Amino acid sequence: MADVARLAGVSSQTVSRVSTGHPGVVESTRQQVLAAMRQLGYRPNSAARALKRGEFRTLGVILFTLATTGNSRTVEAIAGYAAKEGYAITLIPVAAPTQDGVLGAFSRLGELAVDGIIVIMEVHLLDAANLNLPPGVQVVVVDSDAGDRYPVVDTDQADGARQAVRHLLELGHETVWHVTGPAESFASERRTQAWRRTLLEAGRAVPPVQRGDWTADSGYRAGLALAAEPECTAVFAANDQMALGLLRAFHERGRTVPGDVSIVGFDDIPDSSSFIPPLTTVHQDFAEVGRRCVQGLLRQIRNEPEGPGTVLVPTRMVVRASTAPPGSRRG
């Protein structure tokens, strides 16, 4: 800074004001200082300024995997909205969903100096009944059951599943079969519970669940089993990738969609409208989830009240060509 001041013929205080964007600098002087910075290759020390201000303009994100659609799109949304607010993000993956793993990630983020932390907690911990985070940390949790202890943001998984099942029942199907996600997943658990509850409330039989793992391959395997069930005329898949596997399995077994079997997915991934047939699905607003995470965390950073509780982001049905009344096959 002293070198820049000497070259520009100004005080170090003026250089400091230019580097921080202070408005009280004459434009000609500001340009003179910027030219000296470029000539000397000077860049303001953001770490030093952060220590002085007591803020780092960085948000930490802890998660277990980026392989799932929900996680990757949520992180993308968080990064986008954080950037709009002038914040960067630091991503810390945790190898295994354990309490020790989460606490280790918190320690690493503390060393990296972040202003607050978003925890994408999509699965149950392997070594603890509940998530326990260090006290005094500004935090928002995504996709968890920790709303009694922390601010939580989640998609309204249950209502999305209800919409899917009701859509198929209203078309005239006697019941709805289900391909669920991994047993440890909060989202899978909530969608399955809502599927079962909706059928029971309608007085319909509850078929056995087919277990998947979010992949198209697991949907394909479930589809081969369901194709052998002559009474199966409607299937709710817990995500669009498994629905894609179902479409392949039913096609290979000569059962048309939606003529013989109707299929509904969940997520509304960008490719779902290009499936054959285009997939009826439940739309998740990942952008809104990311926005609300960032907003909630920034309120805490700015010392605005943000107590525990769960904010649910609504879902909506997107009806395309993979669903129809039973027996709609054209001869």
N, C-alpha and C positions, 0 to 999 in steps of 0.2 A: 504494500500500500504506500509506503514511504517512497519507493522508486517511482510509482505512478504519479504521486504528488509532485516530485521533483521534475519529472519530464513534462507534466502538464502545467507546471507553474502555479499550483494551487496548494491548499492545505490538505493534510490527511483527512480532516473532518469532511471536507468537500468530496474527497474520493469516497469516503464511507457513505455519504448521502447519495451519491450517484449509484453506488453498487447496491444499495437497498431500495432504490426507486423513490427516494424522498422527493416530494414535489417542489421544495423550496430551493431549486438550483436553476440559475439562468440557463436557457437552452444552449447558448454558445459555449458556456463553460462546461455543461454536461457533455456536449459533443467532443470538446477538447479532452476531457477526462476519458471518454470512451475510446478515442483514438489512441491515447497513451496506453490504455489497457490492452488494446489489440496489438499494439507495437511490442509490448513487453510480454504478451501472452499471459496476462494476469486474469485469474478467475477468483471471485470472492470465495472465501472458505465457509461453505454452508454449515459445516459441523460446528465451527466456532460461533457463528451467528446463532445457531440453534441452541447451543449451551447458554449463550448470553440471554436469549429470549425465553428459554425454558420450554421450547417446543421444537419438534423435529420435522413437522409436516410429512410424516410417514405413518401409515397404518399397517399393522402386522396382520397377516391372515394365516391361520393354522388349519390344516385339513389333512385327511388320511389318504385321499387319492384324487387325481385329476382325470381318471379314466371314465367316470360316469358323466352322462350328459348334464345332470343337475349341477354337479360340482363345477365342471369346466365353464358352464354358462353363467353360473352365479359369480365365480371369480372374475370372469370377463366383465360382468356388470359392475361389480365392486370397483374394479380398476378404473373403469370408465367414469363412474360418478365421483370417485376419489380425485381423479385428475381434474374434473370440473371444479372441484373445491380447492384445488391447489395442493393436493396430497399425492404422494407416491405410495405404492404398497410394497411390502416385503413378504414374500411367500415362504412359509416353513412347512414342508411336508412332514408328517409323522409316520414312521414305518409301520407301526402297529397301533390299533385303537386301545391304548391302555392309559390309565391315570398317570403313570410315570412318564409315558411318552408325551402327553399333553403338558405336564409340568416342565419337562425338559425343553419343549418348544417355547414355553413362556420364558424360561431362563435365557435361551438364545436370543429371543426378541428383546429382552431387557438389555442384553449386551449390545444389540444392534441399534438401540435407542429409537423406540417408536412411541407415538402419542397414545395409541389405543390398539385393541386387538379384536379381530373378528374370528370366531371359532366355528368352522363348518363341521358340525358334529352329526354326521348322517347315520352313524351306527352306534349301537350299544357298546360301552367299554367292556373289554374282556376281563378286567380285574377289579371292577368296582361297580356297585349298583347305581351310583349317581356321579355326575361330573362335579368335581370340587376344584375351583380355580383359586389362585392366590388372592388374598384380600387387597383392596386398594387399587386394583387394576381396572381401567376403563375397558369394558368388554361388551360385545354383543354376540349372541350364539345363534347359529342358523340350524334349522332342521333338527330340533332336539326336544326332549321332554323336561328341560330345565327351567321352564317358565316360572316356577315357584321361587327360583333363586336368582335368576339373571334375566335381562332383557333378551327375548327370543323373537326371531323373525322366521316365518315358515310359510310355505304354500298351504292353502286349505286342502290338504290331502283328502280328508274324509268327504268333504262336499264334492270334490272332483270325482271321487269313486261313486258317490251316490248318483251324480248326474249321469255317469256312464251306465250304471245298472238300470236306472229308471228309463233312460233312452231305449235300451233294449227291451225292457218289459213293455213299454208303451207301444213298441212295434208289434207286440203280440207273442213274444217268446215266452214259453212256460217258465223257464228259469235261465240263469246265466252262469256259465262255468268260468273259472278264474285261473289265470297263470300269475302267480305272485312272485315277488322278488326275494332277495336273500332274507333269511330269518332274522339276521342281526340289524337289518335296516329299519329305521324309524318310519320312513316313507312307505316302505312295503307293508309294514305292520299296520299302519293307519289305513291304507287303501284296502287291505284284506278285511280288517274289522268292519269298515264301512260297507264293503261288498256283502259280507255275511248279514250285517244288521239290516240292510236295505231289503234283502231277499226275505228275511224273517218277518219284517214289518209288512211286507206284501203278501205274506202267507204262502211263499213259494219254497220248494225244496232247495236245500243247500248242497250242491254237488261237492265231491272231494276236490281239494285244491291241488293244482299242479305247481310244483316248486321250480322256479327258475333262478337265474343269477344276473339278470339285466341284459344278457347277451342274446343276439339273434339265434345262436346255436342252441341255447337252452330253450328258447321259444319253439325252435324246430322240433326238439325232442319231445316237448310237451304236446306239440301239435300232432305228432305221430300217434301219441297215446289218445288224444281227444278225437282224432279222425276215426278211431275204432269204436267210438261211442255213438251209436245211431241216434240217441236222444239229444246229443249235443248240437244245438242250433245257434247258440250265441256264446261268445267268449269275451271276457274283459281281461285284457293283458295289462299288467301293472306298468309297462312302459312300451314305447313305440318299437324299440329294437326287438323285444320278444314278440311283438305283434308281427314284425317282418318275418321272423322264423315261423310263426303260425301260418302265415300266408303261403310260404313255400311248402310246408308239410301238407296242408289241405289240398294244395294244387297237385302235389305228387300222388296223393291218395284219391284223386278224382272228385273231390268235394269242392264245389264252387263257392266263391265268396263274392257277393253276399247271398247267392241263390240258395245254397244249402246251409251255410254257416255265416253268421254276422260276427264281425270282429271290431272291438273298440280298443284303442291304445291309450297311452297317457304320456304327456310331455309336449306333443305337437312339435317334434323336431323339424328342422327346415325340409328334410327329405320326405317327410310323411305324405305330403301332397303328391309325390311322384311315385309312391308305391303302386302296385297293380293288384287290386284297384286302389285309388287314393284312399288313405286311411281316415276313418272317423276316429277322433281322439279328443283327449282333454288337454286344453291349452294351459301351460304354466307360464306365468309372467316372471321370468327370471330377472328381467331388467328392473322390475318393481321390487323384487326381493333385494337385489343389490343396492338399489337406491335407498330403501328403508334401513338397511344395515348401516350404510355410510351416514345417513341422517341421524340415526340413533346414537352412533358412536360419537359423532361430532357434537351432539347435544351434551353428552357427558364431558367431552374434552373442554367444552365452553362453560362447564359448571351449571348446565341446565338440568333440572331433575329428570331422571330416567330410571325408574324403579323396575323391579322384576315384573314379568308378564309376557304374554305371547301375542304378537301381531300376526294375523293370518292374512295372506294375500289371496284374493279370490281367483278361482279358476273359471273356465268356460268351455262348454262343448263346442267342438268344430265338427259339424256333420258333413261327411263326404260320401264316398260310394261304397264303403265296406260294410254298411249295415242296411238291412231291409227287413220287411216282415217275413216270418218263416214261410218256407215253401215258395219262394219267389223265383226259383230257377226256371229259366225259359227253355222250353223244349226245342 
